[in-house]
Structure formats: structure tokens, C-alpha cells
Amino acid sequence: MPPLKPTAQPRAIRVTVSSSGHVTALLYHAAPARGPGVCMILAHGAGADQNSAFMVQFATGLAARGLATVTFNFPYTEHGRRLPDRNDRLEDCWRAVIAAVGTGEDFFAGTGCTLVIGGKSMGGRIASQVAADPAPAVAGVVLLGYPLHPPGRPDKLRAAHLGRIRAPMLFVQGSRDAFGTPAELRTALAEAGATGDLRVVEGGDHSFKVPKRGGVPQDQVYDAVLDDIVHWIRTRTGSTAP
């Protein structure tokens, strides 16, 4: 594959959230620009905001592969707090961002786009909860390090709602993820009556980091995951873009 060209700096957009004022979203334009096409909305995990190294690398990497990508802060990170908001406020924020991107206001000059939603850990979990209930139509759900259960608490599963999701789902899970191994995830999906595609990062932890002794550079691991995500979106949504 030829070297990917970096995209322009993301554009900051204010999104109003009914229960929490406003949050900042970042739009990473697809390179090369291909119109609205498919848009990925990616939410951050519990411990870091949208400017974390993981989020920036994945948003930039998706955009460089031709997929317009939007990230955003949840209200608690927008206002510099460490403790995540209540579940209902996290969902409310997700719905506000989906509505803003889906209508095209400020994002794609009113043209709209086919939406794929997802996120890192908690951000992905909340995305899946929104996708499980009546909500604006989404073409797919991409879950990066799904937090199936708290570390060391396999009895506290967060999977019952997954069976209500009708959109295609992609789970990217490290083989040594303390929040749920691929084997645990497969079992939980079956018990919930859910179907989804699973991409295992061999040797990867909750953030897909692999041991240095394995000899595979971390950036190469991330690049392979990003390639797989874009290929999955193209094939599972039936889209010609990216």
C-alpha cells in the first residue's frame, strides 16, 4: 500500500446537548475528499478525552483511508471532570452528536451521510446502548475494546442489550483484554442472541498494545486494525466509500 497522506487539521464544531449544555466535536475530513459518503462517529473511553493519543491516531488513520470521522467529548471530559457522567447523560450526548452529524448541520453542509457509530471501550459501550434502542438509523457499529465486564468481574456482564441491535457490529478485541477476552465475548454474544464480526488483535491488551518481544511494531498493529475497520465498513454497509 502506498504511504497514506495526512489529512488537514480537524475542524472543531460545537454540539448542543439538551441535558448538559454543549460539547466539542472534531471533524476529520476524508482524504481525498469524497463528499459525505460514509461517516464514522467515534467516542472516547472513560479515562481520556477525544484528544488522547489513541483517539487521534484512529481518527486520523480512518480519515487518511478516505473515511470522514467525527470524535467528540462527553460532558464530563468537556468540562475537565474525571468521573464519567451518568449513563443517561452519556446516551443523551451520543444522540445529540448523531443528530447533528446526521442532519449535516455544520458537518457536511446539509448533505448528510451514512452513519457508522462506535468507540473505544466505554464510548463504544454507550454507542451500542444507543443503537439497541429506537434511534436514528445507523449502518453499522464498531466497538474497539468492548468492556464486556470490569477487570476481574466476569459475573458483571454488559451484554444483554446487544441482542437488540439490528445494525451489523464489528468487535475489535485484544486477545489478552482484561475487560473481556475474545472467547468470553463470543460466549456472551451467543447468550444474548446477538451476532457480530470479531477481529482479534493477537497479543493485544484493552488498547491493542502488544508486547515488544513479539517483534511487531505497535504502529503496524494499529494500521492493520484500521485497514480491517475500513474494509469491514465498505463490505458490511454496501457502500462504495471510502
C-alpha positions as CSV (number, residue, x, y, z in Angstrom):
1,M,0.0,0.0,0.0
2,P,1.4,3.5,-0.8
3,P,2.0,5.8,2.1
4,L,-1.1,7.4,3.3
5,K,-1.3,11.2,3.1
6,P,-2.1,13.0,6.3
7,T,-5.4,14.8,6.5
8,A,-5.8,18.5,7.4
9,Q,-6.2,19.5,11.0
10,P,-9.7,18.6,12.3
11,R,-12.3,21.2,12.5
12,A,-13.9,21.9,15.9
13,I,-17.7,22.1,16.0
14,R,-19.9,22.9,19.0
15,V,-22.8,20.4,19.6
16,T,-25.6,21.3,21.9
17,V,-26.6,18.6,24.4
18,S,-30.0,19.1,26.0
19,S,-29.0,17.9,29.4
20,S,-25.5,19.3,29.6
21,G,-25.1,22.5,27.6
22,H,-22.6,21.8,24.8
23,V,-19.6,19.6,23.9
24,T,-16.9,20.0,21.3
25,A,-16.8,17.6,18.3
26,L,-13.9,17.3,15.9
27,L,-14.4,16.6,12.2
28,Y,-11.5,14.8,10.4
29,H,-12.1,15.3,6.7
30,A,-11.6,12.3,4.5
31,A,-8.5,12.4,2.3
32,P,-9.1,12.6,-0.6
33,A,-12.4,14.4,-0.1
34,R,-15.2,12.2,-1.5
35,G,-18.3,14.0,-0.4
36,P,-20.4,12.9,2.6
37,G,-20.5,9.1,1.8
38,V,-20.0,7.1,5.0
39,C,-19.2,9.0,8.2
40,M,-17.7,7.3,11.3
41,I,-18.5,8.8,14.7
42,L,-16.1,7.6,17.3
43,A,-16.4,8.2,21.1
44,H,-13.6,8.1,23.6
45,G,-13.2,5.8,26.6
46,A,-13.8,6.5,30.3
47,G,-10.2,7.6,31.2
48,A,-9.3,10.1,28.4
49,D,-11.0,12.6,26.1
50,Q,-11.1,12.8,22.3
51,N,-7.5,14.3,22.2
52,S,-5.9,11.2,23.7
53,A,-3.2,9.6,21.5
54,F,-5.4,6.6,20.8
55,M,-8.4,8.6,19.6
56,V,-6.3,11.0,17.5
57,Q,-4.4,8.1,15.9
58,F,-7.5,6.2,15.0
59,A,-9.5,9.2,13.8
60,T,-6.5,10.4,11.7
61,G,-5.9,7.0,10.3
62,L,-9.6,6.5,9.3
63,A,-9.7,9.9,7.6
64,A,-6.4,9.1,5.8
65,R,-8.1,6.0,4.4
66,G,-10.9,8.0,3.0
67,L,-13.4,7.8,5.8
68,A,-14.7,11.1,7.3
69,T,-14.5,10.7,11.0
70,V,-16.1,12.7,13.9
71,T,-14.9,12.4,17.5
72,F,-16.4,14.3,20.5
73,N,-16.1,14.8,24.2
74,F,-18.7,13.7,26.7
75,P,-19.8,16.4,29.0
76,Y,-17.6,15.4,31.9
77,T,-14.4,15.5,29.8
78,E,-15.5,18.7,28.1
79,H,-15.6,20.4,31.5
80,G,-12.4,18.8,32.9
81,R,-14.0,16.3,35.2
82,R,-12.6,12.8,35.8
83,L,-15.7,11.0,36.9
84,P,-17.9,9.9,33.9
85,D,-21.4,11.3,33.6
86,R,-24.5,9.2,34.5
87,N,-25.5,6.6,31.9
88,D,-28.5,8.6,30.7
89,R,-26.4,11.7,30.1
90,L,-23.8,9.8,28.2
91,E,-26.5,8.4,25.9
92,D,-28.1,11.9,25.6
93,C,-24.8,13.2,24.4
94,W,-24.4,10.4,21.9
95,R,-27.8,11.1,20.5
96,A,-27.1,14.8,20.2
97,V,-24.0,14.1,18.2
98,I,-25.7,11.6,15.9
99,A,-28.5,14.1,15.2
100,A,-26.0,16.9,14.5
101,V,-23.9,14.8,12.1
102,G,-27.0,13.1,10.5
103,T,-28.6,16.4,9.6
104,G,-25.4,17.7,8.1
105,E,-25.6,21.0,10.0
106,D,-22.0,22.3,10.4
107,F,-20.6,19.0,9.3
108,F,-21.4,18.3,5.7
109,A,-23.2,21.5,4.5
110,G,-26.6,19.9,4.8
111,T,-25.9,16.9,2.7
112,G,-25.9,14.3,5.4
113,C,-24.1,11.0,5.4
114,T,-24.5,7.3,6.1
115,L,-23.6,6.8,9.7
116,V,-21.4,4.2,11.4
117,I,-21.0,4.7,15.1
118,G,-18.7,3.2,17.7
119,G,-15.9,4.0,20.1
120,K,-13.2,3.0,22.5
121,S,-14.2,1.0,25.5
122,M,-16.9,3.0,27.4
123,G,-17.6,5.2,24.3
124,G,-18.3,2.1,22.3
125,R,-20.5,0.5,25.0
126,I,-22.7,3.7,25.1
127,A,-22.9,3.7,21.3
128,S,-24.1,0.1,21.4
129,Q,-26.8,1.0,24.0
130,V,-28.0,3.9,21.8
131,A,-28.0,1.5,18.8
132,A,-30.1,-1.0,20.8
133,D,-33.0,1.4,21.3
134,P,-35.1,3.3,18.8
135,A,-32.7,5.9,17.4
136,P,-31.6,7.5,14.1
137,A,-30.7,4.7,11.7
138,V,-27.1,3.7,11.7
139,A,-25.4,1.5,9.1
140,G,-23.0,-0.2,11.5
141,V,-21.5,-0.3,15.0
142,V,-17.7,-0.6,15.5
143,L,-16.6,-1.4,19.1
144,L,-12.9,-1.0,19.9
145,G,-12.0,-3.0,23.1
146,Y,-15.6,-3.7,24.2
147,P,-15.7,-3.6,28.0
148,L,-17.7,-6.8,28.5
149,H,-17.1,-6.7,32.2
150,P,-15.0,-4.9,34.8
151,P,-11.5,-6.5,35.2
152,G,-11.7,-9.5,37.4
153,R,-15.5,-9.4,37.5
154,P,-16.7,-11.8,34.7
155,D,-20.0,-12.1,36.5
156,K,-20.8,-8.4,35.8
157,L,-21.6,-8.7,32.1
158,R,-22.6,-5.8,29.9
159,A,-24.1,-7.7,27.0
160,A,-27.8,-8.2,27.4
161,H,-28.7,-5.3,25.2
162,L,-26.5,-6.4,22.3
163,G,-29.2,-8.8,21.1
164,R,-31.5,-5.9,20.3
165,I,-29.0,-4.3,17.8
166,R,-30.1,-4.9,14.2
167,A,-27.2,-3.0,12.6
168,P,-24.0,-5.0,11.7
169,M,-21.5,-5.0,14.5
170,L,-17.7,-5.3,14.5
171,F,-15.8,-6.1,17.7
172,V,-12.1,-5.4,17.7
173,Q,-10.7,-7.2,20.8
174,G,-7.2,-7.8,22.1
175,S,-6.5,-11.5,22.9
176,R,-5.5,-10.5,26.5
177,D,-8.1,-7.8,27.2
178,A,-8.8,-7.7,30.9
179,F,-12.2,-6.3,30.2
180,G,-13.2,-9.4,28.3
181,T,-11.3,-11.9,26.1
182,P,-12.5,-12.8,22.6
183,A,-13.6,-16.2,24.0
184,E,-15.7,-14.5,26.7
185,L,-17.1,-12.1,24.1
186,R,-18.2,-14.9,21.8
187,T,-20.0,-16.7,24.6
188,A,-21.7,-13.5,25.8
189,L,-22.9,-12.7,22.3
190,A,-24.3,-16.1,21.8
191,E,-26.1,-16.0,25.2
192,A,-27.5,-12.5,24.3
193,G,-28.8,-13.7,20.9
194,A,-26.5,-11.2,19.2
195,T,-24.5,-11.6,16.1
196,G,-21.3,-9.7,15.3
197,D,-18.0,-9.9,13.5
198,L,-14.9,-10.3,15.7
199,R,-11.4,-9.1,14.8
200,V,-8.9,-10.4,17.3
201,V,-5.7,-8.5,17.9
202,E,-3.3,-11.3,18.9
203,G,-1.3,-10.3,22.0
204,G,-3.2,-7.1,22.3
205,D,-4.5,-5.6,25.6
206,H,-7.5,-3.4,26.1
207,S,-5.9,-0.7,23.8
208,F,-4.5,-3.3,21.4
209,K,-1.0,-2.8,22.7
210,V,1.2,-5.8,22.0
211,P,4.4,-6.9,23.9
212,K,7.6,-5.6,22.3
213,R,9.1,-9.1,22.4
214,G,6.6,-10.1,19.7
215,G,8.6,-8.1,17.2
216,V,5.7,-6.3,15.6
217,P,5.8,-2.5,15.8
218,Q,2.8,-1.0,17.5
219,D,2.0,1.3,14.6
220,Q,1.9,-1.7,12.3
221,V,-0.7,-3.3,14.6
222,Y,-2.8,-0.2,14.6
223,D,-2.5,0.1,10.8
224,A,-3.7,-3.4,10.3
225,V,-6.7,-2.8,12.6
226,L,-7.6,0.5,10.7
227,D,-7.4,-1.3,7.4
228,D,-9.7,-4.0,8.7
229,I,-12.2,-1.5,10.0
230,V,-12.4,0.4,6.7
231,H,-12.7,-2.9,4.7
232,W,-15.5,-4.1,7.1
233,I,-17.4,-0.8,6.7
234,R,-17.2,-1.0,3.0
235,T,-18.4,-4.6,2.8
236,R,-21.0,-4.6,5.5
237,T,-22.7,-1.3,4.7
238,G,-22.7,-2.0,1.0
239,S,-21.0,1.4,0.4
240,T,-18.6,2.3,-2.3
241,A,-17.0,4.8,0.0
242,P,-14.4,5.0,1.4
